[in-house]
Amino acid sequence: MSLSYHNPQRTARSAALYPKACEVIPAGVNSTARARFSGWDPYPLFIDHGTGAHLFDVDGNRYVDYLLGLGPMLLGHRPPGVTAAVVRAIQERGTVFALPTEDEARLAHLIIDSIPSVEQVRLCNTGTEAVIYALRLARTFTGRQKIIRFEGMYHGFADGVYWSKHPDLREAGPDDRPVPVPQGPGIPACIGEQLIILPWNDVGALRAAIEREGDNIAAVLTEAVMCNTGCILPEPGYLEAMRELTAARGILLIFDEVITGFRLHLAGAQGRYNIRPDLSVFAKGLGGGFPVAALGGRKDIMSLAADGTVSIAGTYTANTIAVAAALAALEELRAPQMYQQLNTRCERLYSGLEQIFQDARMPAYVVGVGPVMQVWFAERAIRNYRDAIRHASHTRFRRWWEGMLNRGVLFHPHAFENLFVSFAHSDDDVAATLDAAKATVADMKAHG
Ligand SMILES: Cc1ncc(COP(=O)(O)O)c(C=O)c1O
């Protein structure tokens, strides 16, 4: 029997559920990244359940899961400690009070203890919200309007930042001075006037923009590792230069650690690379799979929310489910040796994959840091979004993705997403992944 994703025998129930869902839900899914046009073609897999590092689709197929819900399932699916804490919170306490609980301050202490740059913290529900508030604080604190953000990054879907994530290069201006491109219609054009879009990993472009417009720039908003155009690492000295150039002109440095926070290190990418931003946002690594985000940083900036100068609100913020989940997750993440063991397992996976590509003489390489990685099918190093557009092969990535999926290894079909390793992945999962990779690469070679 063919193992093709398209084989109705293998994914018959997903195939049947999809058109029915499309009748009542636009695109049949509840987020862009799950849509057919985002790569889940001809239909997304419909999932029945997950457990640990594995997902089971509605046809009973089992996958080693590197999608991890696009990041939140850092502790694996249904981590027992987090699940028990959430069930206890619901059954014994309730969910939303519109008044504070003692646990919120306990959680704030744990976050502050984990991340040296965070002196005070507010909870939010999603990364998108946390970014909105970070920018509002930055503009108020500095009295300036403009924000620098980088082509190829994603900071949530708010109108203020949903620009130049993956723009069409025909509209995006010159390489060293990109122009803002809204990520689709419906976003007011005037917002673009408040944005300066730059290529990432380019100290010269950043320096020039700051020299040109420094007095109008409130903040530089960046991930410390570019995780929304595959995985692109900061070049040596880049983050340090960013810190220096911003500090010299009174511009705030905001790290978007929605993906990297609590994942690359207990103290996030900033802990791994030893950089101290002024503000940071955290989300996917924080809640053990439950929706919770946090915005934190310097007390003199955060205190703008103390007297209501800057409003940070939300009916569901710090609900007991979110707080219980984050407390339980952080208690696990703070256990000794956690990250060391995870990194060792990831290294084994990444070097195993590299070896397979090398043995097959396939122009592909792995870029990974901690448990975030991607494979680039490219002949040369990718250092920013435009490199990825120009030099990475999506056709090869697609064949790689299908081959792996059909061998029971699941990740997102788009090369600009990531593979995420969880604390629940075992040595056996790594071995199964490498076996699948060997067979997939052999197949790709055999068929040209
Ligand atoms: C770096 C980054 N920032 C912000 C967001 C938005 O987070 P959320 O989906 O929780 O709103 C994402 C989501 O993928 C992200 O990757």
The ligand as an SDF file (V2000), in Angstrom:
LIG
                    3D

 16 16  0  0  0  0  0  0  0  0999 V2000
    7.6500   35.2960   17.8130 C   0  0  0  0  0  0  0  0  0  0  0  0
    6.1650   35.3570   17.9680 C   0  0  0  0  0  0  0  0  0  0  0  0
    5.6100   36.4430   18.5230 N   0  0  0  0  0  0  0  0  0  0  0  0
    4.2870   36.5460   18.7200 C   0  0  0  0  0  0  0  0  0  0  0  0
    3.4420   35.5270   18.3400 C   0  0  0  0  0  0  0  0  0  0  0  0
    1.9690   35.6470   18.5870 C   0  0  0  0  0  0  0  0  0  0  0  0
    1.6180   34.8210   19.6510 O   0  0  0  0  0  0  0  0  0  0  0  0
    0.0920   34.3130   19.8100 P   0  0  0  0  0  0  0  0  0  0  0  0
   -0.1560   33.3440   18.7040 O   0  0  0  0  0  0  0  0  0  0  0  0
    0.0970   33.6800   21.1720 O   0  0  0  0  0  0  0  0  0  0  0  0
   -0.7660   35.5120   19.7510 O   0  0  0  0  0  0  0  0  0  0  0  0
    3.9760   34.3780   17.7560 C   0  0  0  0  0  0  0  0  0  0  0  0
    3.1040   33.2730   17.3510 C   0  0  0  0  0  0  0  0  0  0  0  0
    3.4790   32.3740   16.6460 O   0  0  0  0  0  0  0  0  0  0  0  0
    5.3770   34.2940   17.5560 C   0  0  0  0  0  0  0  0  0  0  0  0
    5.9450   33.2310   16.9880 O   0  0  0  0  0  0  0  0  0  0  0  0
  1  2  1  0
  2  3  1  0
  2 15  2  0
  3  4  2  0
  4  5  1  0
  5  6  1  0
  5 12  2  0
  6  7  1  0
  7  8  1  0
  8  9  2  0
  8 10  1  0
  8 11  1  0
 12 13  1  0
 12 15  1  0
 13 14  2  0
 15 16  1  0
M  END
$$$$
